[in-house]
Amino acid sequence: MSVALSSARREQRAPRPRHRLRRVLAEVASVILVVVLLLWSLTPVYNMLLIALDPDDGDIEFEGLLWPPDPSLHSFHAVLTQGYWLVEDFWRQFGNSFFIGLMTMFLTVLIGSPASFALARMRFSRGWLLVNAPLLTYAVPASFLVIPFTRLMASYGLSNSLWAIIAANVTFTTPYAILILRQYATLIPIELDEAAQVDGASPGQVYRRIYLPLMTPALAAVGTFALLLAWNEYLYQYVLLSSTRNMTVAVAIAQFFNSDEAPLNYMMAAAIIYSLPPIVIFYAFRRYMAAALTRGAVRG
């Protein structure tokens, strides 16, 4: 009996070195993968910073240097002070980008929140069809819709208007927002609504006092998504905005390619400054977004 037990113990102990080896190999492979992904993601950003710090019009990109010999913040100063003709309206264009992003976020939440409340809490017949039908807009590439959308905006007198860009962005963000908010709303117990209605609360009061406070993490996540989409959108801005004063920074940066002697360091400095607000907003709402994901994982 003891011999059998000892042999069984030896058989159990034998695989341990193999298990440890597999675990070590898995950890090493994970570290290598993380390093590769970081390098892949950060190399373009580093290249942008390298060119922006080059005092000689950004030609360091073609010299094979890993760091400029005399790094300078002159390009950032020129952009911030609008000291070059291609960035002479930078702050106005930055304000246009910010206005488009904030209004897209606000309207997406304003439309998606009551729509998701109605579909998730008021139990419409065929509500699933109302939720999924707008998602068909994602089946059609945005580049296919830009021409009919341009003609539509022209018929409403919104050509070369920031509101045309906002309307296009909200068209694409709202279906996704309704879908996500409705899915999140199903995690909120319906008994809360019924208890409030027993106390005499109207649907509007249930929406304001129960639904909105509990939906704050999902609203923050959806609003951040809408803002980032509007901030990074280029095609509709390029087609619909023609005057320099109504351009956004994304379109203005593209104007550097139309000039034969445009300094690349100014362009990269403008691009780096333009990329900072979404990063700040994302980290500001990160806590709410993490709460939305955690709630969905626990309740799901």
C-alpha positions as CSV (number, residue, x, y, z in Angstrom):
1,M,0.0,0.0,0.0
2,S,2.8,2.4,0.9
3,V,4.7,1.5,-2.2
4,A,1.6,2.3,-4.3
5,L,1.2,5.7,-2.5
6,S,4.8,6.6,-3.0
7,S,4.7,5.8,-6.7
8,A,1.6,7.8,-7.1
9,R,3.2,10.8,-5.3
10,R,6.2,10.5,-7.6
11,E,3.9,10.6,-10.7
12,Q,2.2,13.7,-9.3
13,R,5.6,15.4,-8.6
14,A,7.0,14.5,-12.0
15,P,5.0,17.0,-14.1
16,R,5.8,19.9,-11.9
17,P,9.0,20.9,-13.7
18,R,7.2,20.8,-17.0
19,H,4.4,22.9,-15.6
20,R,6.8,25.5,-14.2
21,L,8.6,25.5,-17.6
22,R,5.4,26.1,-19.4
23,R,4.4,28.9,-17.0
24,V,7.8,30.6,-17.4
25,L,7.6,30.3,-21.2
26,A,4.1,31.7,-21.2
27,E,5.2,34.7,-19.0
28,V,8.2,35.3,-21.2
29,A,6.0,35.2,-24.4
30,S,3.5,37.6,-22.7
31,V,6.3,40.1,-21.9
32,I,7.7,39.8,-25.4
33,L,4.2,40.4,-26.9
34,V,3.6,43.4,-24.7
35,V,7.0,44.9,-25.7
36,V,6.3,44.3,-29.4
37,L,2.8,45.9,-29.1
38,L,4.2,48.9,-27.2
39,L,6.9,49.5,-29.8
40,W,4.4,49.1,-32.6
41,S,2.0,51.6,-30.9
42,L,4.6,54.1,-29.7
43,T,7.0,54.2,-32.6
44,P,4.7,56.6,-34.7
45,V,4.3,58.8,-31.6
46,Y,8.0,58.9,-31.0
47,N,8.6,59.7,-34.7
48,M,6.1,62.6,-34.4
49,L,7.9,63.9,-31.3
50,L,11.3,63.5,-33.0
51,I,10.3,65.6,-36.0
52,A,8.5,68.2,-33.8
53,L,11.7,68.7,-31.8
54,D,13.9,69.1,-34.9
55,P,14.8,72.8,-35.4
56,D,15.5,72.2,-39.1
57,D,12.0,71.9,-40.6
58,G,11.7,68.2,-39.5
59,D,14.3,66.8,-41.9
60,I,15.8,64.6,-39.2
61,E,13.3,61.9,-40.3
62,F,15.5,61.3,-43.4
63,E,18.8,61.5,-41.6
64,G,18.5,58.2,-39.6
65,L,19.1,59.9,-36.2
66,L,17.3,58.6,-33.1
67,W,17.3,62.0,-31.4
68,P,17.9,65.6,-32.7
69,P,21.4,66.9,-31.8
70,D,19.9,70.2,-30.8
71,P,16.3,69.6,-29.8
72,S,14.1,72.7,-29.7
73,L,10.5,73.6,-28.7
74,H,10.4,76.3,-31.4
75,S,7.8,74.4,-33.5
76,F,5.5,74.1,-30.5
77,H,6.0,77.9,-29.8
78,A,5.2,78.7,-33.4
79,V,2.0,76.7,-33.3
80,L,0.8,78.0,-30.0
81,T,1.5,81.6,-31.0
82,Q,0.2,81.1,-34.6
83,G,3.6,82.3,-35.9
84,Y,3.4,80.6,-39.3
85,W,0.9,81.2,-42.1
86,L,-0.3,77.6,-42.1
87,V,-1.2,77.8,-38.4
88,E,-2.3,81.4,-38.2
89,D,-5.9,80.3,-37.4
90,F,-4.8,77.3,-35.2
91,W,-6.8,78.3,-32.1
92,R,-9.9,79.1,-34.0
93,Q,-9.6,75.7,-35.7
94,F,-8.9,74.0,-32.4
95,G,-12.1,75.6,-31.0
96,N,-14.0,74.3,-34.0
97,S,-12.8,70.8,-33.3
98,F,-13.6,71.1,-29.7
99,F,-17.1,72.4,-30.4
100,I,-17.8,69.6,-32.8
101,G,-16.5,67.0,-30.3
102,L,-18.5,68.4,-27.4
103,M,-21.7,68.8,-29.3
104,T,-21.4,65.3,-30.8
105,M,-21.0,63.9,-27.3
106,F,-23.8,66.0,-25.8
107,L,-26.3,65.2,-28.6
108,T,-25.4,61.5,-28.6
109,V,-26.1,61.2,-24.9
110,L,-29.2,63.5,-25.1
111,I,-30.7,61.3,-27.9
112,G,-29.4,57.9,-26.8
113,S,-30.3,58.1,-23.1
114,P,-34.1,58.7,-23.4
115,A,-34.3,56.3,-26.4
116,S,-32.6,53.5,-24.5
117,F,-34.9,54.2,-21.5
118,A,-38.0,53.9,-23.6
119,L,-36.7,50.7,-25.3
120,A,-35.4,49.0,-22.2
121,R,-37.9,50.1,-19.5
122,M,-41.2,50.8,-21.2
123,R,-41.3,47.4,-23.0
124,F,-42.3,48.4,-26.5
125,S,-43.5,45.6,-28.8
126,R,-40.8,44.8,-31.3
127,G,-38.4,47.0,-29.4
128,W,-35.5,44.8,-30.6
129,L,-36.3,45.9,-34.2
130,L,-36.1,49.5,-33.2
131,V,-32.7,48.9,-31.6
132,N,-31.1,46.8,-34.3
133,A,-32.5,48.6,-37.4
134,P,-30.3,51.7,-37.0
135,L,-27.2,49.6,-36.8
136,L,-27.6,49.0,-40.5
137,T,-25.9,52.4,-41.0
138,Y,-22.7,50.6,-40.0
139,A,-23.1,48.2,-42.9
140,V,-22.6,51.0,-45.4
141,P,-19.1,52.6,-45.5
142,A,-19.0,56.2,-44.5
143,S,-17.3,57.1,-47.8
144,F,-20.4,55.9,-49.7
145,L,-22.7,58.2,-47.7
146,V,-20.6,61.4,-48.0
147,I,-21.9,62.5,-51.4
148,P,-25.7,62.1,-50.6
149,F,-25.0,63.6,-47.2
150,T,-23.3,66.6,-48.8
151,R,-26.3,67.2,-51.1
152,L,-28.6,66.9,-48.2
153,M,-26.7,69.5,-46.2
154,A,-26.6,71.8,-49.2
155,S,-30.4,71.5,-49.5
156,Y,-30.8,72.6,-45.9
157,G,-28.3,75.5,-46.3
158,L,-25.7,73.9,-44.0
159,S,-22.8,73.7,-46.4
160,N,-19.5,74.8,-44.9
161,S,-21.1,74.7,-41.4
162,L,-19.9,73.0,-38.3
163,W,-23.5,71.7,-37.7
164,A,-23.3,69.6,-40.8
165,I,-20.3,67.8,-39.3
166,I,-22.1,67.4,-36.0
167,A,-25.2,66.0,-37.8
168,A,-23.0,63.4,-39.6
169,N,-21.2,62.4,-36.4
170,V,-24.4,62.0,-34.4
171,T,-25.9,59.9,-37.2
172,F,-23.2,57.4,-36.8
173,T,-22.8,57.5,-33.0
174,T,-26.4,57.4,-31.9
175,P,-27.3,53.8,-33.0
176,Y,-24.3,52.4,-31.2
177,A,-25.1,54.5,-28.1
178,I,-28.7,53.2,-28.0
179,L,-27.5,49.6,-28.3
180,I,-24.9,50.0,-25.5
181,L,-27.2,51.9,-23.1
182,R,-30.1,49.5,-23.6
183,Q,-27.8,46.6,-22.8
184,Y,-26.6,48.3,-19.7
185,A,-30.1,49.3,-18.7
186,T,-31.1,45.6,-18.6
187,L,-28.7,45.2,-15.6
188,I,-30.8,47.7,-13.5
189,P,-33.6,45.8,-11.7
190,I,-37.0,46.7,-13.1
191,E,-38.3,46.5,-9.5
192,L,-36.8,49.9,-8.9
193,D,-39.1,51.4,-11.5
194,E,-42.1,49.6,-10.2
195,A,-41.4,50.7,-6.6
196,A,-41.1,54.3,-7.8
197,Q,-44.3,54.0,-9.7
198,V,-46.1,52.7,-6.7
199,D,-45.0,55.8,-4.9
200,G,-46.6,57.9,-7.6
201,A,-43.6,58.7,-9.8
202,S,-44.2,59.4,-13.4
203,P,-42.1,57.9,-16.2
204,G,-40.2,61.2,-16.5
205,Q,-39.4,61.2,-12.8
206,V,-38.3,57.6,-13.0
207,Y,-36.0,58.6,-15.9
208,R,-34.5,61.6,-14.0
209,R,-34.2,60.2,-10.5
210,I,-33.5,56.5,-11.0
211,Y,-32.4,55.8,-14.5
212,L,-29.9,58.6,-15.2
213,P,-28.0,58.3,-11.9
214,L,-27.6,54.6,-12.3
215,M,-26.6,55.0,-15.9
216,T,-23.8,57.4,-15.3
217,P,-20.9,55.0,-16.1
218,A,-22.5,53.9,-19.3
219,L,-23.3,57.5,-20.3
220,A,-19.7,58.4,-19.7
221,A,-18.5,55.5,-21.8
222,V,-20.8,56.3,-24.7
223,G,-20.0,60.1,-24.5
224,T,-16.3,59.4,-24.6
225,F,-16.8,57.1,-27.6
226,A,-18.7,59.8,-29.4
227,L,-16.2,62.5,-28.6
228,L,-13.2,60.4,-29.8
229,L,-15.1,59.5,-33.0
230,A,-15.8,63.1,-33.7
231,W,-12.3,64.2,-32.8
232,N,-10.7,61.7,-35.2
233,E,-13.2,62.0,-38.0
234,Y,-11.6,63.5,-41.2
235,L,-13.6,62.7,-44.3
236,Y,-16.7,64.7,-43.7
237,Q,-14.8,67.6,-42.3
238,Y,-12.6,67.6,-45.4
239,V,-15.6,67.5,-47.8
240,L,-18.0,69.8,-46.0
241,L,-15.7,72.5,-44.6
242,S,-14.1,74.7,-47.2
243,S,-13.2,78.1,-45.6
244,T,-10.1,78.3,-43.5
245,R,-12.0,79.9,-40.5
246,N,-14.4,77.0,-40.4
247,M,-11.8,74.3,-40.7
248,T,-10.9,71.9,-37.9
249,V,-7.3,71.1,-36.9
250,A,-7.5,67.8,-38.6
251,V,-8.3,69.4,-42.0
252,A,-5.8,72.2,-41.4
253,I,-3.0,69.8,-40.8
254,A,-3.7,68.2,-44.1
255,Q,-3.1,71.6,-45.8
256,F,0.7,71.1,-45.0
257,F,0.8,68.5,-47.8
258,N,-0.4,71.1,-50.3
259,S,2.6,73.3,-49.8
260,D,6.0,72.4,-51.3
261,E,7.9,74.1,-48.5
262,A,5.8,73.3,-45.4
263,P,7.9,72.6,-42.3
264,L,7.1,69.1,-41.1
265,N,8.1,70.0,-37.5
266,Y,5.2,72.5,-37.4
267,M,2.8,70.0,-38.7
268,M,3.9,67.4,-36.1
269,A,3.8,69.9,-33.3
270,A,0.2,70.8,-34.2
271,A,-0.7,67.1,-34.4
272,I,0.7,66.4,-30.9
273,I,-1.1,69.4,-29.4
274,Y,-4.3,68.3,-31.2
275,S,-4.0,64.7,-29.7
276,L,-3.8,65.8,-26.1
277,P,-7.4,66.7,-25.3
278,P,-8.8,63.2,-26.1
279,I,-6.2,61.7,-23.9
280,V,-7.0,64.0,-21.0
281,I,-10.8,63.4,-21.4
282,F,-10.3,59.6,-21.7
283,Y,-8.4,59.4,-18.4
284,A,-10.8,61.8,-16.7
285,F,-13.7,59.4,-17.5
286,R,-11.7,56.3,-17.1
287,R,-13.1,55.6,-13.7
288,Y,-16.7,55.7,-15.0
289,M,-15.9,53.6,-18.0
290,A,-14.2,51.0,-15.7
291,A,-17.3,51.0,-13.5
292,A,-19.5,50.3,-16.6
293,L,-17.4,47.4,-17.7
294,T,-17.2,46.0,-14.1
295,R,-20.9,46.2,-13.6
296,G,-21.6,44.4,-16.9
297,A,-19.1,41.6,-16.0
298,V,-20.5,41.1,-12.5
299,R,-24.2,41.2,-13.4
300,G,-23.7,39.4,-16.7
